[in-house]
Amino acid sequence: MSYAGPGAGAAAWLKAYADAGASHLVLRFAVDHERHLETVARLRRDLGW
């Protein structure tokens, strides 16, 4: 599966996997990896992971 969109939507998308029992998530970014890593780090903090 893939996701493209705003950070808030990404948080919900990732949380759905965690809620379904996923304990590990593998993310692959297209372009601007540093910016995406910062966004995911913020989402992780916001979700309390």
C-alpha distance matrix in Angstrom:
0.0 3.8 7.0 10.4 13.5 16.2 16.4 17.3 14.1 12.2 14.6 14.0 10.2 10.9 13.9 12.4 10.8 14.3 16.1 14.6 16.1 13.9 16.4 14.6 11.6 11.0 10.4 10.9 12.8 14.1 17.8 20.0 18.7 21.6 20.9 17.3 18.6 21.2 18.9 16.8 20.3 21.5 18.7 19.3 22.9 22.5 20.5 23.2 21.2
3.8 0.0 3.8 6.9 10.2 13.1 13.6 15.0 12.0 10.0 13.0 13.0 9.5 10.5 13.9 13.2 12.2 15.4 17.4 16.6 18.1 15.7 17.8 15.7 12.1 11.1 9.2 9.1 10.0 11.0 14.6 16.6 15.8 18.7 17.7 14.2 16.0 18.5 16.2 14.6 18.2 19.3 16.8 17.9 21.5 21.0 19.6 22.5 20.8
7.0 3.8 0.0 3.8 6.6 9.4 10.2 11.6 8.6 6.9 10.4 10.7 7.7 9.4 12.7 12.4 12.4 15.3 17.1 17.1 18.9 16.6 18.6 16.7 13.1 12.5 10.0 10.2 10.0 10.9 13.9 15.4 15.0 17.4 15.7 12.4 14.7 16.5 13.7 12.7 16.5 16.9 14.4 16.2 19.4 18.5 17.6 20.8 19.6
10.4 6.9 3.8 0.0 3.8 7.2 9.2 11.1 8.6 7.8 11.6 12.3 10.2 12.1 15.2 15.4 15.8 18.4 20.1 20.5 22.3 20.1 21.8 19.8 16.1 15.2 12.1 11.5 10.0 9.9 12.3 13.6 14.1 16.4 14.2 11.5 14.5 15.9 13.0 13.1 16.9 16.9 14.9 17.3 20.2 19.1 18.9 22.2 21.4
13.5 10.2 6.6 3.8 0.0 3.8 6.7 8.4 6.5 7.0 10.4 11.2 10.3 12.5 15.0 15.7 16.9 19.0 20.4 21.4 23.4 21.4 23.0 21.4 17.9 17.5 14.4 14.2 12.4 12.4 13.9 14.4 15.2 16.7 13.8 11.6 14.8 15.3 12.0 12.8 16.3 15.5 13.6 16.7 19.0 17.4 17.7 21.2 21.0
16.2 13.1 9.4 7.2 3.8 0.0 3.8 5.6 5.5 6.4 8.9 10.4 10.7 12.5 14.4 15.8 17.4 18.8 20.1 21.8 23.6 21.8 23.1 21.7 18.4 18.5 15.4 15.8 13.7 14.2 15.2 14.7 15.3 16.0 12.7 11.0 13.9 13.5 9.9 11.3 14.4 12.8 11.2 14.7 16.5 14.6 15.5 18.9 19.3
16.4 13.6 10.2 9.2 6.7 3.8 0.0 3.8 5.4 4.9 6.2 8.8 9.6 10.4 12.1 14.2 15.6 16.4 18.0 20.0 21.4 19.7 20.4 19.2 16.2 16.6 13.8 14.9 13.2 14.7 15.6 14.5 14.4 14.5 11.4 9.4 11.5 10.8 7.0 8.1 10.9 9.2 7.4 11.0 12.7 11.0 12.0 15.3 15.7
17.3 15.0 11.6 11.1 8.4 5.6 3.8 0.0 3.8 5.4 5.2 6.6 8.7 10.1 10.7 12.6 14.9 15.5 16.3 18.7 20.5 19.3 20.4 19.8 17.2 18.4 16.1 17.7 16.5 18.0 19.3 18.3 18.0 18.1 15.1 13.1 14.7 13.8 10.0 10.5 12.9 10.6 8.1 11.5 12.8 10.2 10.7 14.4 15.4
14.1 12.0 8.6 8.6 6.5 5.5 5.4 3.8 0.0 3.8 5.4 5.2 6.1 8.6 9.8 10.7 13.0 14.5 15.2 16.9 19.1 17.9 19.6 18.9 16.1 17.1 14.9 16.3 15.5 16.9 18.7 18.6 18.3 19.1 16.3 13.7 15.7 15.6 11.9 11.7 14.7 13.3 10.3 13.2 15.3 12.9 12.5 16.3 16.7
12.2 10.0 6.9 7.8 7.0 6.4 4.9 5.4 3.8 0.0 3.8 5.4 4.9 6.0 8.3 9.9 11.0 12.4 14.0 15.6 17.2 15.4 16.8 15.7 12.6 13.5 11.2 12.9 12.4 14.4 16.4 16.2 15.4 16.3 14.0 11.0 12.5 13.1 9.5 8.6 11.9 11.3 8.2 10.6 13.4 11.8 11.2 14.7 14.4
14.6 13.0 10.4 11.6 10.4 8.9 6.2 5.2 5.4 3.8 0.0 3.8 5.5 5.3 5.9 8.6 10.2 10.5 11.8 14.2 15.6 14.2 15.2 14.8 12.5 14.2 12.7 15.1 15.0 17.4 19.3 18.6 17.3 17.7 15.5 12.6 13.3 13.2 9.9 8.4 10.8 9.7 6.0 8.2 10.5 8.6 7.6 11.2 11.4
14.0 13.0 10.7 12.3 11.2 10.4 8.8 6.6 5.2 5.4 3.8 0.0 3.8 5.5 5.0 6.2 8.9 9.8 10.1 12.2 14.4 13.8 15.6 15.8 13.7 15.8 14.7 17.1 17.4 19.6 21.8 21.6 20.4 21.1 18.9 15.9 16.8 17.0 13.6 12.1 14.5 13.4 9.7 11.3 13.6 11.2 9.4 13.1 13.4
10.2 9.5 7.7 10.2 10.3 10.7 9.6 8.7 6.1 4.9 5.5 3.8 0.0 3.8 5.5 5.4 7.0 9.2 10.1 11.2 13.3 12.2 14.4 14.0 11.4 13.1 12.1 14.4 15.0 17.2 19.9 20.3 19.0 20.3 18.5 15.1 16.1 17.1 13.9 12.0 15.0 14.7 11.1 12.4 15.4 13.7 11.7 15.1 14.5
10.9 10.5 9.4 12.1 12.5 12.5 10.4 10.1 8.6 6.0 5.3 5.5 3.8 0.0 3.8 5.4 5.4 6.5 8.7 10.1 11.2 9.5 11.0 10.5 8.2 10.4 9.9 12.9 14.1 16.9 19.6 19.6 17.7 18.8 17.5 14.0 14.2 15.4 12.7 9.9 12.5 12.9 9.3 9.6 12.9 12.1 9.7 12.5 11.2
13.9 13.9 12.7 15.2 15.0 14.4 12.1 10.7 9.8 8.3 5.9 5.0 5.5 3.8 0.0 3.8 5.4 5.0 5.9 8.4 9.8 9.3 10.8 11.6 10.4 13.3 13.4 16.6 17.8 20.7 23.1 22.9 21.0 21.6 20.2 16.9 16.8 17.4 14.7 12.0 13.8 13.6 9.9 9.7 12.4 11.0 7.9 10.7 10.1
12.4 13.2 12.4 15.4 15.7 15.8 14.2 12.6 10.7 9.9 8.6 6.2 5.4 5.4 3.8 0.0 3.8 5.5 5.0 6.2 8.8 8.9 11.6 12.6 11.4 14.2 14.6 17.6 19.1 21.6 24.5 24.8 23.0 24.2 22.7 19.3 19.5 20.5 17.7 15.1 17.3 17.2 13.4 13.5 16.2 14.7 11.6 14.3 13.5
10.8 12.2 12.4 15.8 16.9 17.4 15.6 14.9 13.0 11.0 10.2 8.9 7.0 5.4 5.4 3.8 0.0 3.8 5.4 5.1 6.6 5.5 8.6 9.3 8.2 11.2 12.4 15.5 17.7 20.5 23.6 24.1 21.9 23.3 22.4 18.8 18.6 20.2 17.8 14.7 16.8 17.6 14.1 13.4 16.6 15.9 12.7 14.8 13.1
14.3 15.4 15.3 18.4 19.0 18.8 16.4 15.5 14.5 12.4 10.5 9.8 9.2 6.5 5.0 5.5 3.8 0.0 3.8 5.3 5.2 4.7 6.4 8.3 8.5 12.1 13.5 17.1 19.2 22.4 25.2 25.2 22.7 23.5 22.8 19.4 18.5 19.8 17.7 14.4 15.7 16.5 13.1 11.6 14.4 14.1 10.5 11.9 10.0
16.1 17.4 17.1 20.1 20.4 20.1 18.0 16.3 15.2 14.0 11.8 10.1 10.1 8.7 5.9 5.0 5.4 3.8 0.0 3.8 5.4 7.2 9.4 11.8 12.1 15.7 17.0 20.4 22.4 25.3 28.1 28.2 25.9 26.7 25.7 22.3 21.8 22.7 20.3 17.3 18.6 18.8 15.2 14.1 16.4 15.3 11.6 13.1 12.2
14.6 16.6 17.1 20.5 21.4 21.8 20.0 18.7 16.9 15.6 14.2 12.2 11.2 10.1 8.4 6.2 5.1 5.3 3.8 0.0 3.8 6.1 9.3 11.6 12.0 15.3 17.0 20.3 22.6 25.5 28.6 29.1 26.9 28.1 27.3 23.7 23.3 24.7 22.4 19.3 20.9 21.5 18.0 16.8 19.5 18.7 15.1 16.5 15.1
16.1 18.1 18.9 22.3 23.4 23.6 21.4 20.5 19.1 17.2 15.6 14.4 13.3 11.2 9.8 8.8 6.6 5.2 5.4 3.8 0.0 3.8 6.2 9.2 10.8 14.3 16.7 20.1 22.8 26.0 29.0 29.3 26.7 27.8 27.4 23.9 22.9 24.5 22.7 19.2 20.3 21.4 18.2 16.3 19.0 18.9 15.1 15.8 13.8
13.9 15.7 16.6 20.1 21.4 21.8 19.7 19.3 17.9 15.4 14.2 13.8 12.2 9.5 9.3 8.9 5.5 4.7 7.2 6.1 3.8 0.0 3.8 5.7 7.1 10.5 13.1 16.6 19.4 22.7 25.7 26.1 23.3 24.5 24.4 20.9 19.8 21.7 20.2 16.5 17.8 19.4 16.4 14.5 17.5 17.9 14.5 15.3 12.6
16.4 17.8 18.6 21.8 23.0 23.1 20.4 20.4 19.6 16.8 15.2 15.6 14.4 11.0 10.8 11.6 8.6 6.4 9.4 9.3 6.2 3.8 0.0 3.8 6.9 10.3 13.2 16.8 19.6 23.2 25.8 25.9 22.7 23.6 23.9 20.5 18.8 20.7 19.7 15.9 16.5 18.4 16.0 13.3 16.1 17.2 14.0 13.9 10.7
14.6 15.7 16.7 19.8 21.4 21.7 19.2 19.8 18.9 15.7 14.8 15.8 14.0 10.5 11.6 12.6 9.3 8.3 11.8 11.6 9.2 5.7 3.8 0.0 3.8 6.7 9.9 13.4 16.4 19.9 22.6 22.7 19.5 20.6 21.2 17.9 16.1 18.4 17.8 14.0 14.8 17.3 15.2 12.7 15.9 17.4 14.6 14.9 11.4
11.6 12.1 13.1 16.1 17.9 18.4 16.2 17.2 16.1 12.6 12.5 13.7 11.4 8.2 10.4 11.4 8.2 8.5 12.1 12.0 10.8 7.1 6.9 3.8 0.0 3.8 6.4 10.0 12.9 16.4 19.1 19.5 16.5 17.9 18.3 14.8 13.5 16.1 15.1 11.5 13.1 15.6 13.3 11.6 15.3 16.4 14.0 15.1 11.9
11.0 11.1 12.5 15.2 17.5 18.5 16.6 18.4 17.1 13.5 14.2 15.8 13.1 10.4 13.3 14.2 11.2 12.1 15.7 15.3 14.3 10.5 10.3 6.7 3.8 0.0 3.8 6.8 10.1 13.5 16.3 17.1 14.0 16.0 16.8 13.3 12.3 15.5 14.9 11.6 13.6 16.4 14.7 13.5 17.1 18.5 16.7 17.9 14.7
10.4 9.2 10.0 12.1 14.4 15.4 13.8 16.1 14.9 11.2 12.7 14.7 12.1 9.9 13.4 14.6 12.4 13.5 17.0 17.0 16.7 13.1 13.2 9.9 6.4 3.8 0.0 3.8 6.5 10.1 12.8 13.5 10.7 13.0 13.5 9.9 9.6 12.9 12.1 9.4 12.0 14.6 13.0 12.7 16.3 17.5 16.3 18.0 15.3
10.9 9.1 10.2 11.5 14.2 15.8 14.9 17.7 16.3 12.9 15.1 17.1 14.4 12.9 16.6 17.6 15.5 17.1 20.4 20.3 20.1 16.6 16.8 13.4 10.0 6.8 3.8 0.0 3.8 6.8 9.8 11.3 8.9 12.0 12.7 9.5 10.0 13.6 13.1 11.2 14.0 16.5 15.5 15.7 19.1 20.2 19.4 21.3 18.8
12.8 10.0 10.0 10.0 12.4 13.7 13.2 16.5 15.5 12.4 15.0 17.4 15.0 14.1 17.8 19.1 17.7 19.2 22.4 22.6 22.8 19.4 19.6 16.4 12.9 10.1 6.5 3.8 0.0 3.8 6.3 7.7 6.0 9.4 9.7 6.9 8.5 11.7 11.2 10.5 13.4 15.5 14.9 15.9 19.0 19.8 19.8 21.9 19.8
14.1 11.0 10.9 9.9 12.4 14.2 14.7 18.0 16.9 14.4 17.4 19.6 17.2 16.9 20.7 21.6 20.5 22.4 25.3 25.5 26.0 22.7 23.2 19.9 16.4 13.5 10.1 6.8 3.8 0.0 3.8 6.8 7.0 10.7 10.6 8.7 11.2 14.0 13.4 13.5 16.5 18.1 17.7 19.1 22.1 22.6 22.8 25.1 23.3
17.8 14.6 13.9 12.3 13.9 15.2 15.6 19.3 18.7 16.4 19.3 21.8 19.9 19.6 23.1 24.5 23.6 25.2 28.1 28.6 29.0 25.7 25.8 22.6 19.1 16.3 12.8 9.8 6.3 3.8 0.0 3.8 5.7 8.9 9.0 8.5 11.1 13.3 13.4 14.3 16.8 18.3 18.6 20.2 22.7 23.5 24.2 26.4 24.8
20.0 16.6 15.4 13.6 14.4 14.7 14.5 18.3 18.6 16.2 18.6 21.6 20.3 19.6 22.9 24.8 24.1 25.2 28.2 29.1 29.3 26.1 25.9 22.7 19.5 17.1 13.5 11.3 7.7 6.8 3.8 0.0 3.8 5.6 5.6 6.5 8.8 10.4 11.0 12.6 14.5 15.9 16.9 18.5 20.5 21.5 22.7 24.6 23.3
18.7 15.8 15.0 14.1 15.2 15.3 14.4 18.0 18.3 15.4 17.3 20.4 19.0 17.7 21.0 23.0 21.9 22.7 25.9 26.9 26.7 23.3 22.7 19.5 16.5 14.0 10.7 8.9 6.0 7.0 5.7 3.8 0.0 3.8 5.5 5.1 6.0 8.6 9.8 10.4 12.1 14.2 15.1 16.1 18.3 19.8 20.7 22.3 20.5
21.6 18.7 17.4 16.4 16.7 16.0 14.5 18.1 19.1 16.3 17.7 21.1 20.3 18.8 21.6 24.2 23.3 23.5 26.7 28.1 27.8 24.5 23.6 20.6 17.9 16.0 13.0 12.0 9.4 10.7 8.9 5.6 3.8 0.0 3.8 5.4 5.1 6.2 8.7 10.0 10.5 12.4 14.3 15.2 16.7 18.4 19.9 21.1 19.7
20.9 17.7 15.7 14.2 13.8 12.7 11.4 15.1 16.3 14.0 15.5 18.9 18.5 17.5 20.2 22.7 22.4 22.8 25.7 27.3 27.4 24.4 23.9 21.2 18.3 16.8 13.5 12.7 9.7 10.6 9.0 5.6 5.5 3.8 0.0 3.8 5.5 5.2 6.3 8.7 9.9 10.7 12.4 14.2 15.6 16.6 18.4 20.1 19.3
17.3 14.2 12.4 11.5 11.6 11.0 9.4 13.1 13.7 11.0 12.6 15.9 15.1 14.0 16.9 19.3 18.8 19.4 22.3 23.7 23.9 20.9 20.5 17.9 14.8 13.3 9.9 9.5 6.9 8.7 8.5 6.5 5.1 5.4 3.8 0.0 3.8 5.4 5.0 6.1 8.5 9.8 10.4 12.1 14.2 15.1 16.2 18.2 17.0
18.6 16.0 14.7 14.5 14.8 13.9 11.5 14.7 15.7 12.5 13.3 16.8 16.1 14.2 16.8 19.5 18.6 18.5 21.8 23.3 22.9 19.8 18.8 16.1 13.5 12.3 9.6 10.0 8.5 11.2 11.1 8.8 6.0 5.1 5.5 3.8 0.0 3.8 5.4 5.1 6.1 8.6 9.8 10.3 12.4 14.1 15.2 16.4 14.8
21.2 18.5 16.5 15.9 15.3 13.5 10.8 13.8 15.6 13.1 13.2 17.0 17.1 15.4 17.4 20.5 20.2 19.8 22.7 24.7 24.5 21.7 20.7 18.4 16.1 15.5 12.9 13.6 11.7 14.0 13.3 10.4 8.6 6.2 5.2 5.4 3.8 0.0 3.8 5.5 5.1 6.3 8.7 9.8 10.7 12.3 14.3 15.4 14.7
18.9 16.2 13.7 13.0 12.0 9.9 7.0 10.0 11.9 9.5 9.9 13.6 13.9 12.7 14.7 17.7 17.8 17.7 20.3 22.4 22.7 20.2 19.7 17.8 15.1 14.9 12.1 13.1 11.2 13.4 13.4 11.0 9.8 8.7 6.3 5.0 5.4 3.8 0.0 3.8 5.4 5.1 6.2 8.6 10.0 10.5 12.2 14.2 13.9
16.8 14.6 12.7 13.1 12.8 11.3 8.1 10.5 11.7 8.6 8.4 12.1 12.0 9.9 12.0 15.1 14.7 14.4 17.3 19.3 19.2 16.5 15.9 14.0 11.5 11.6 9.4 11.2 10.5 13.5 14.3 12.6 10.4 10.0 8.7 6.1 5.1 5.5 3.8 0.0 3.8 5.3 4.9 6.0 8.6 9.6 10.3 12.1 11.0
20.3 18.2 16.5 16.9 16.3 14.4 10.9 12.9 14.7 11.9 10.8 14.5 15.0 12.5 13.8 17.3 16.8 15.7 18.6 20.9 20.3 17.8 16.5 14.8 13.1 13.6 12.0 14.0 13.4 16.5 16.8 14.5 12.1 10.5 9.9 8.5 6.1 5.1 5.4 3.8 0.0 3.8 5.5 5.0 6.3 8.7 9.9 10.6 9.6
21.5 19.3 16.9 16.9 15.5 12.8 9.2 10.6 13.3 11.3 9.7 13.4 14.7 12.9 13.6 17.2 17.6 16.5 18.8 21.5 21.4 19.4 18.4 17.3 15.6 16.4 14.6 16.5 15.5 18.1 18.3 15.9 14.2 12.4 10.7 9.8 8.6 6.3 5.1 5.3 3.8 0.0 3.8 5.4 5.2 6.1 8.6 9.9 10.2
18.7 16.8 14.4 14.9 13.6 11.2 7.4 8.1 10.3 8.2 6.0 9.7 11.1 9.3 9.9 13.4 14.1 13.1 15.2 18.0 18.2 16.4 16.0 15.2 13.3 14.7 13.0 15.5 14.9 17.7 18.6 16.9 15.1 14.3 12.4 10.4 9.8 8.7 6.2 4.9 5.5 3.8 0.0 3.8 5.4 4.9 6.0 8.5 8.8
19.3 17.9 16.2 17.3 16.7 14.7 11.0 11.5 13.2 10.6 8.2 11.3 12.4 9.6 9.7 13.5 13.4 11.6 14.1 16.8 16.3 14.5 13.3 12.7 11.6 13.5 12.7 15.7 15.9 19.1 20.2 18.5 16.1 15.2 14.2 12.1 10.3 9.8 8.6 6.0 5.0 5.4 3.8 0.0 3.8 5.4 5.2 6.2 5.3
22.9 21.5 19.4 20.2 19.0 16.5 12.7 12.8 15.3 13.4 10.5 13.6 15.4 12.9 12.4 16.2 16.6 14.4 16.4 19.5 19.0 17.5 16.1 15.9 15.3 17.1 16.3 19.1 19.0 22.1 22.7 20.5 18.3 16.7 15.6 14.2 12.4 10.7 10.0 8.6 6.3 5.2 5.4 3.8 0.0 3.8 5.5 5.0 6.1
22.5 21.0 18.5 19.1 17.4 14.6 11.0 10.2 12.9 11.8 8.6 11.2 13.7 12.1 11.0 14.7 15.9 14.1 15.3 18.7 18.9 17.9 17.2 17.4 16.4 18.5 17.5 20.2 19.8 22.6 23.5 21.5 19.8 18.4 16.6 15.1 14.1 12.3 10.5 9.6 8.7 6.1 4.9 5.4 3.8 0.0 3.8 5.5 7.8
20.5 19.6 17.6 18.9 17.7 15.5 12.0 10.7 12.5 11.2 7.6 9.4 11.7 9.7 7.9 11.6 12.7 10.5 11.6 15.1 15.1 14.5 14.0 14.6 14.0 16.7 16.3 19.4 19.8 22.8 24.2 22.7 20.7 19.9 18.4 16.2 15.2 14.3 12.2 10.3 9.9 8.6 6.0 5.2 5.5 3.8 0.0 3.8 5.6
23.2 22.5 20.8 22.2 21.2 18.9 15.3 14.4 16.3 14.7 11.2 13.1 15.1 12.5 10.7 14.3 14.8 11.9 13.1 16.5 15.8 15.3 13.9 14.9 15.1 17.9 18.0 21.3 21.9 25.1 26.4 24.6 22.3 21.1 20.1 18.2 16.4 15.4 14.2 12.1 10.6 9.9 8.5 6.2 5.0 5.5 3.8 0.0 3.8
21.2 20.8 19.6 21.4 21.0 19.3 15.7 15.4 16.7 14.4 11.4 13.4 14.5 11.2 10.1 13.5 13.1 10.0 12.2 15.1 13.8 12.6 10.7 11.4 11.9 14.7 15.3 18.8 19.8 23.3 24.8 23.3 20.5 19.7 19.3 17.0 14.8 14.7 13.9 11.0 9.6 10.2 8.8 5.3 6.1 7.8 5.6 3.8 0.0
